[in-house]
Amino acid sequence: MDETKPHGFAPGEIVRTESVDVKSLATKPPARYNEGTLLSAMEGAGKLIDDDELREAMQEKGLGTPATRAAIIEGLIFEKYIHREGRELVPGAKAFQLMTLLRGLDIEDLTKPELTGNWEYQLAEMEKGRLQREAFMAEIASMAERIVRKAKEYDRDTIPGDYVTLKTPCPNCGGVVKENYRRFACNGPNDNGQGCGFSISKIPGSRAFELDEVERFLKDKKIGPLEGFRSKAGWPFTAELKLAYDDDIKNWKLEFDFGDDAKKDGESGEPVDFSDQQSLGTCPKCKGHVYEYGTSYVCEHSVGAHVTCDFKSGKIILQQPVAREQMTKLLATGKTDLLENFVSNKTRRKFKARLAYDKKEGKVSFEFEPRAAKAPAKKVAAKKAA
């Protein structure tokens, strides 16, 4: 390379490309908070403030006190704003809904650490004699009055937001179904707001609908089984959803379906018709055919009039969906691929395992990957005595 040339190149010089490598990479989202990192973030909340004076006022302070921060987190969990998944704290649909409400009511200052920073700054100004207590309290009273007034004016159907209009028509009258703050509701055949009264919750069982899910749900009047629902006690569960017609209200309503109807059909003594399905494979217990049935994969001889087999396996096991392809592979080879999203009922942590048929137990069970052998510790040579 000629050191006399700028950067070793001359104007007009041709560069030869010897190779080009394309690397497909994906950005990773920031790690979720756990209790330790969230406590640290609350303690150092002032770092999130852009204003220099407010950030300096919050320098030695945070959100809450060392005695109350842990209780604040427990309160958020108790009220279902966040929930634990293993060590992580995951915001729930209720938290996102609250943020939409506060922004829609134009009281977004309640969501920002700048509010506390401003208060701390004004308290410091009062200590230095540069702000009168009466002026500070008047500002607090004015803010409280504004928030209460906004809350009184609250109408869930008029909260502004980035809402969608569904492509699937209302199952009751064929009208246009639109999203609002809390629900998907019929807006009438002419999209004039004069709907037939049909509506469903956007967040059944503390689990928010994805857009494609609600479209399929209205079209097929059923969906699932879906994972991620939570009971009132906060425990996760899996269920199907269905639209059931209610003669009392003359309209459709959303209901959870835990497979009870399929169970009753299977135990009723009536034959079960699987003629419209393709078998997933051969039952490992009796060599019959295995089909989808309710929330399970079942042997054809385990339901209906003459039950002679008891082979069944769930479509979702510990929050891990088991696709048809995986059940087909289990029936053909004895085990599935490695599945990564099982969630322990005891620790709430995710784990990886294969599903395998245990001939001795006569049921589907977990098969874990062997742990890598630990490298033997290196022996330190004994030092010779001088």
N, C-alpha and C positions, 0 to 999 in steps of 0.2 A: 504494500500500500504506500502510495506516495504521500509522505508527511507534509510536503509543501502545498498540497491541494487542500482546500477547506473540507474537513471531515473525510479526506481521502478520496473524494469523487470530483470529477470534472464535469462542467456543463455539457449536456448531450450524451454523456456516457451511458451505454446500454448495460442494464443490469440483467443478469441471467437468473431466472428462478429455477432452483434445483428441485425444490419439493414444496408442496402445500399440504398441510394437515388440517382437517376439519374436526374440531372437537365439539361434541354436543354436551353442553353443560346446562344445569338448571340452578336458578337462584334458590336459596333456602330461606324460609321465613325466620324471623327472630325466634329464639327459644321461648317457650311459654314460661310464665312465672311459676315458681313454686313458693311455698310459704316463706322460705328464707330470702329469696330474691325479692319477693313482694314487700316484705318487711323492710329490706334495705332501700327499695324504691320509695316507700312511704317516708322513711327517715330522711332521704335525700331528695324529696319532691321538688325542692327549689331549683335543682339542676335542670328541670324541664321547662323553666320559665325563661322566655326570651328577653323580657325587660330587665336591664341591668340593675336598676334600683330595687325592683321587687325581688330579683334573684338574691341580691345582697341581703335584703331584709329577711329572707327565708334561709340564709346560709346556716344558721345554727338551729333551725327549727324544721319540722316536717309536718306531715299529715298525721294528726293524732299525737299521742305521747307514747313513750315506751310501755306504759301500763295499759294503754287502750288499743294499740295497733293490732295485737293478736285477736282481741275481742271484736274489732271491726271486721277482720277477715272471717271469723266464725259467724258473725251476723250476716255477711254476704252469702255464705254457704247455706245458712239456715233459711234465708229468704229466697234461695234458688237463683241468685244472680250469678254465682259461680259454683262449680262442683269439682270435686277431686277426681282425677284420673291417674292413679298411681301417685307419683310425687307432684304431678302438675296440677295447676289450678286453671280450669277451662271456663271461659265466660259462656253463660247459657243464653238461650233465645230471649229470656226475660230481660237480661242486661242490655242487649241490642235494642229491644223494644223500648226500654226506658230512655236510652240515648236518643232514639228517634223522637220520642215524646218531648223531651226537654228542648231539643233543637226546634221541633215544630211549634212549641209554645213560646219560642224566643227567650228562653231562660237558660241558655247554654252555658252561662257563667258558672252554674252549679257543677258543671262537668270538668272545670279547669282548675289546676293548682294556682293559677293567677289570683283567684278569689282569696285564698288564704294568704298568698303573698302580699296582696294589697292591704289586707287587714293587719298583717304583721308590720308592714311599712308604716301604716297610719298610727299604730300603737307606738312604734318607735318615735314618730314625729310628736306624739303626745308627750312622751317621756322628756323630749327635748324642749317642750313648750312651744312648738311651732304649729300645733293643731289643738283646737279646743275639743273637749270631750263631747260637748253638745253637738258640734258639727259631725263628729264621727257617728254618734248614735242616731242623728237625723238621717244620715246616709243608710245606716242599717235598717231603720224603720221604713224608709222609702223602698228599699230593695224587698223587704218582707211583704210590704203592701202590694208591690207589683207582682210578686210570685203568687200570692194568695188570689189576686184578681185574675191572673192568667189561669190558675187552677180552677176557679169557679166558672170561667168561660169555656173550660175544656169540653170539647165534643169530639169523641173518638173518630167520627166519620169525616171531620174536617181538618185533621192533623195533616199538614203538608208532608210530602215525602216522595221518594223516587219509586212510585208504584207502577204496576204493570196491568195491562189488559190481557186476559187469557184468550187463547185461540179457541179453546173448547167451549161450546155454548152451555148455558144453564141446563142441567138435566131435567128441570121441572117445566120450564116454559120456552126454552130455546133462546133466551135473552143473552145479553152480553154480561160476562162475569168479570168484575174488576176487583183489584186489591185495594184495601184501605188500611188504616193503621193496625187494625186487629184481625180483620177477616177477609176472605174472598166472598164477595156478595154479588147477587144478580142486580144488574142495573137496568133491566127491562129490555124488551126486543128492540126498541129504538134508541137504546143507550141514553135514555133521558132521566135516569135515576128513579124511575117508577118500576122497581123490580117486583118480583113475585114473592119475595120474602126468603128465597133460598140463600143460605150463607153457611160457610164452614170456617172453623178456626184456622188461622195461619200456623198456630203452634200447638197442635194436639199433644198432650202428654209431655210438655216441655221440649218438644222436638219440632223445629221449624221445617215446613215443607220446602223442598227445592222446587224450582219452577217446572222442570220436566215431570216431577213427581205429581204435582197437583193437576197438571194437564192430563196425565195418564189416569189419575184417580177419578176425575170427572168423566173421562171417556169410558173407562172400563167399570166404574162404580166399585172398584176394589183395587188394592195395591198391597204388596208385601209378600212375605213378612219383611218388616223394616226393623232395624235396630236403632238404639239411641233414645228410646222413650224413657221417661223417668217417673217413678211413682211419687205419691205425695211425701213418702218418707225419703225420697232421693235415690232410690235404688233403680238401676237401669233394667229395662225389660224389652223384649222383642214381641211384636204383634203385627197382625194384618189390620188394615183399615178397610171399611166397607161403607158404601152409601146405602142406607136402608130407608124405604118409604114408610112414613109414619101417617097412618090414616087419621089420627087426631088433628094433626096440623096440616094435612093434605100437602105434604112436601117431603123432600129428602133430607136426611140428617146423617152426620158422621158418627160411626160407631167403631169401637175396637172389636176385632174378631180374633180370639185366641185359639181358634181351631175347634171350639166346642161343637159347632154344627157338624164338622167333618167327623168328630169323635162320636157324636150321636148317630150319624149315618152309619159309621162302621160298626157300631154296637147294636144297631136296630134289628139285625137279622136279615136285612134286605141286601141283595147282591149289589156290589159296587161296579159300575161300568167304567172300565179303563180303555175302551175301544178307540177313543179319540186321542190317546197318548201313545208315544213310542217308548218301549221299555228302556230303562237305563242300564239294565244288565240282569244277571242271574243272582237270585237270592243266595247268599253264602250258607244259609241254614237248611233250606228245603229245595233249592234249585228252581223255585218259582220265578216269576218276573217281578222286578221292582219298578214302582211308579211314584210320581209325585202325588201327595194326598194331603190337603190342608197345609199344615206347617211342617210336614215330615216327608221323608222318602220311606215308603213302606212296601213290604212284600204283598203281592196280591192275595196271599192266603192268610194275611194277618187282619183283614177287615172283611165285612160282609156276612153272608149267611153261615158259612162253615169255616171257622177260624181254626187253622191247624199250625200256624207259625206265628212268631212274635217279633220278627225282624222289623225294626223301625229306627230311623236316624233323623235328627232334626235338620231342617234347612239352614238354621242359624244356631250355632253352638257357641256359648259364651261370647256373644256379640260378633262372632266370625261367620259371615255368610258362607255357605257351602254350595258352590255352583253345581249345576247338573253335570258339567264336565268332570268335576272332582269326584262326585259320587260314582259316575260311570267308571272313572279310573280306579276308585277303591274296589268296586265290584269285579273289575277285570284283573287287577294286579294285587289287591289286598291292602293297598294304602293310597292316600292322596299325595299330592305335592306338599312341600313345606308351606303351611299357612301361617301368616305372621300377625294376625290381629285378634287372637283370642285374648280375653280380658278375665283375669282371675276374680272370682267372686269374693275371695278373702282379702287379697292385697290391692285389688283394683288396678293391677299392673298388667300390661300387655305381655304376651309370651308367644313363642313360635313352637309349632308342633305339626306333625302329620296325623291325620286320622287313619287308623288301621283297624281291620277286623281281627278281633282276638278270638280264635277258635275255641280256646279253653273256656273263656268267660261267655262266649256266644253273643258278643256285642261289639259295637264300635268303640274304640278307646283311643287315647292319645299315645303317640310314639314320639319321643323327644330325640333331637339330634345328640349324638355322643359329644361329650365335652372334650375339648382339645387337651391332650396330655400336657401337664406342666413340664417345662424344661427343667432337668435336674440342676440343682444348685451347684455352682462351680466351687470346687474345693480350693481353698486358699492354701497355698504351700506354706508349711511351717517355716518360720524364719530361723535360720541357724543362729545359735548363740555366738556372740562375738568371742 
